[in-house]
Amino acid sequence: MTLEPAKLGELAASWAQEAGRLTLGYFGGRVDAEAKGDGSPVTRADREAETLLRNRIRQRFPTHGILGEEFGEDQAGADIRWILDPIDGTRSFARGVPLYGVLIGVEAEGQPLVGVIHFPALSETVWAAKGQGCIWNGKPCRVSPETKLERSLVLTTDEEAFRQRADAPGWAALGREANMVRSWGDCYGHALVATGRAEVMVDPVLSAWDSAPLLTILTEAGGTFTSLGGDITHLGGSGISTNGQLHRQVLELLATR
């Protein structure tokens, strides 16, 4: 069974919302988390939400591949692949902070087709399908038209992550040019850019499931998403979301040594 991109996006958004409702059953206070092999946290809610999403995909699209943060990859090499992060921002979620999201990316023959970010505790959903624009809570959305960094809001998840890296001087240079710098991070920062509420979000480290929806969403909202090196990819490593107008300047500043 195949669907048009817009219909596939609507379906993916509805499944993200369903998984989000499951996570809310665990949300609101401190949640016990375990450390995975890479040191990142995982909760029962992460696993249950990804299981729900996998079941929905398998029931509707049994030939599609799935790559998820918690349970790895099924049917590698399938023409259509779903990439899942059941809770992006598990550390926030586990402490009762509402800035966590359910992420779904869909690619066709290796190219991004659909992206969804759903924020269960905020009742916000941002999704996009290739060639169909970007939708925020049922209405079209666009990036900010701002052209000056000195009037812009710049975001990252954790400034300390830059201080430990070779590109720390670049982050400092970007911060000096910005009007405001905040750590409203993880997927929330990228959604703020896509919906015109911020101009720049910088993530020095991303996995494929963190970044899978972002290229589609930012592109369809009129913005730009690349790695810190300027590569156009939806499969992780690092990521910069901007309103497009500022992207080249941001890349140049981050390259400061």
C-alpha positions in Angstrom: 0.0 0.0 0.0 1.3 3.5 -0.9 0.1 6.9 0.1 0.6 10.4 -1.3 3.2 12.4 0.8 0.6 14.6 2.4 -1.6 11.6 3.4 1.5 9.8 4.7 2.4 12.9 6.7 -1.1 13.1 8.2 -0.9 9.5 9.2 2.6 9.8 10.7 1.4 12.8 12.7 -1.6 10.9 14.0 0.7 8.0 15.1 3.1 10.4 16.8 0.2 11.9 18.7 -0.9 8.5 19.8 2.6 7.6 21.0 2.7 11.0 22.7 -0.5 10.2 24.7 1.2 7.0 25.9 4.2 9.0 27.2 1.9 11.4 29.1 0.9 8.5 31.2 4.4 8.5 32.7 5.0 12.3 32.6 4.6 14.9 35.3 7.3 14.1 37.8 10.6 12.3 38.1 10.7 9.2 36.0 13.3 6.4 36.6 15.7 6.1 33.7 18.3 3.5 32.9 21.7 4.2 31.2 22.1 2.6 27.8 25.5 1.3 26.5 26.3 4.8 25.1 25.5 6.5 28.4 22.2 8.0 27.2 19.1 7.5 29.3 16.1 5.4 28.5 12.8 4.9 30.3 9.9 2.5 30.1 7.9 5.2 28.2 10.6 5.3 25.5 10.3 1.6 24.9 6.6 1.4 25.0 6.1 4.4 22.7 8.5 3.0 20.1 6.8 -0.4 20.3 3.4 1.3 19.6 4.8 3.1 16.6 6.5 -0.1 15.2 3.2 -2.0 15.6 1.2 0.7 13.7 3.8 0.7 10.9 4.0 -3.1 10.6 0.2 -3.4 10.5 -0.3 -0.8 7.8 2.9 -1.1 5.8 4.4 -4.6 6.3 7.1 -4.1 3.6 8.4 -0.9 5.0 11.7 -0.7 6.9 12.0 0.7 10.4 15.0 2.3 12.2 14.3 3.2 15.9 16.5 4.5 18.7 15.5 1.8 21.1 15.1 -1.4 19.0 17.4 -0.9 16.0 16.6 -1.7 12.4 14.1 -4.0 10.7 14.0 -4.8 7.0 17.1 -3.0 6.1 17.2 -2.0 2.5 13.5 -1.5 2.1 12.5 1.3 -0.4 10.6 3.1 2.3 12.0 3.5 5.8 10.5 5.0 9.0 13.0 6.5 11.4 11.7 6.8 15.0 12.7 8.6 18.2 9.9 7.8 20.7 11.1 10.5 23.1 13.6 13.1 22.0 14.8 14.8 25.1 14.5 11.9 27.5 16.5 13.8 30.2 13.9 16.5 30.1 11.0 14.0 30.1 12.4 12.2 33.1 12.5 15.4 35.1 9.0 16.5 34.2 10.1 19.2 31.7 7.6 19.5 28.8 10.1 20.3 26.0 10.4 16.7 24.8 9.0 15.3 21.5 8.1 12.3 19.5 10.0 12.2 16.2 9.1 10.4 13.0 11.0 10.7 9.7 10.0 8.8 6.5 12.4 8.4 3.6 11.8 6.9 0.2 14.8 5.4 -1.6 17.0 7.2 0.8 15.5 10.6 0.3 13.5 12.4 3.0 9.8 12.5 2.4 8.0 13.2 5.6 9.0 14.7 9.0 7.0 14.9 12.2 7.7 16.5 15.6 5.0 16.2 18.2 5.2 17.7 21.7 2.8 15.7 23.9 3.0 17.9 27.0 2.6 21.1 24.9 -0.1 19.8 22.6 1.9 21.0 19.6 2.6 19.1 16.3 4.8 20.3 13.5 4.9 18.1 10.4 5.8 18.4 6.7 5.7 16.3 3.6 7.9 17.0 0.5 6.3 19.6 -1.7 3.4 20.1 0.6 4.6 22.9 3.0 4.9 22.7 6.8 2.0 22.5 9.2 1.9 23.6 12.8 -1.2 22.6 14.8 -3.3 22.3 11.6 -2.2 25.6 10.0 0.7 26.4 7.5 3.8 27.9 9.1 6.9 29.6 7.9 10.3 30.5 9.3 11.1 34.0 10.5 11.9 36.6 7.8 14.7 38.1 10.0 17.9 39.0 8.1 20.1 40.3 11.0 21.7 38.1 13.6 21.8 41.0 16.0 18.0 40.8 16.1 17.9 37.0 16.2 17.3 34.2 18.8 19.9 31.5 18.7 19.4 28.2 20.4 21.3 25.0 21.3 20.7 22.1 23.6 23.7 22.4 25.9 26.3 25.1 25.6 28.7 23.0 27.7 28.8 20.5 24.7 30.5 23.2 22.6 33.0 24.2 25.3 34.5 20.7 25.1 34.8 20.8 21.3 37.2 22.3 18.8 34.5 24.5 17.4 33.9 26.2 20.8 35.4 29.5 19.4 32.8 29.4 16.6 29.9 29.0 19.0 31.2 31.9 21.1 31.5 34.0 18.0 27.9 33.2 17.0 26.7 34.0 20.5 28.3 37.4 20.4 26.5 38.3 17.2 23.1 37.1 18.4 20.4 39.2 20.1 19.6 36.3 22.5 21.0 32.9 23.2 19.0 30.2 25.0 19.2 26.5 25.6 15.6 25.6 24.6 17.1 22.5 23.0 16.6 19.0 21.6 13.9 18.9 18.9 12.1 21.9 20.5 14.7 24.3 19.3 14.4 23.1 15.7 10.6 23.4 15.9 10.9 26.9 17.1 12.9 27.8 14.0 10.5 26.1 11.7 7.5 28.0 13.2 9.2 31.4 13.1 9.7 31.8 16.8 13.5 31.5 16.6 16.0 32.0 13.8 18.9 29.5 14.6 19.2 26.2 16.3 22.6 24.5 16.5 23.1 20.8 17.5 26.8 19.7 17.5 25.9 16.0 17.8 22.8 14.3 16.3 21.9 10.7 15.7 19.9 9.7 12.6 16.7 9.4 14.7 17.3 12.9 16.1 17.6 14.5 12.7 15.4 12.4 10.4 12.4 14.7 10.4 14.3 18.0 10.4 15.4 18.4 6.8 11.9 18.0 5.5 10.3 20.2 8.1 12.8 23.1 7.7 12.9 23.0 4.0 9.1 23.0 3.7 8.9 25.8 6.2 11.2 27.9 3.9 14.3 27.4 6.0 17.6 25.5 5.8 18.9 22.5 7.6 22.5 21.2 7.2 25.3 19.7 9.2 27.7 22.1 11.0 30.0 21.5 7.9 27.2 22.6 5.5 26.3 19.2 4.2 22.6 18.6 3.4 21.6 15.4 5.2 18.8 14.1 7.3 20.8 11.3 8.8 22.6 12.9 11.7 26.2 13.8 12.7 25.3 17.4 13.6 22.6 19.9 12.6 21.9 23.5 12.1 18.3 24.8 11.5 18.0 28.4 10.3 15.5 30.6 8.6 17.7 30.3 5.5 18.5 34.1 5.4 21.1 33.6 8.1 22.5 30.2 7.2 25.7 31.2 5.4 26.6 33.7 8.1 26.0 31.1 10.9 28.2 28.5 9.1 31.0 31.1 8.7 30.8 32.1 12.4 30.8 28.5 13.5 33.9 27.9 11.5 35.8 30.5 13.5 39.0 29.1 15.1 
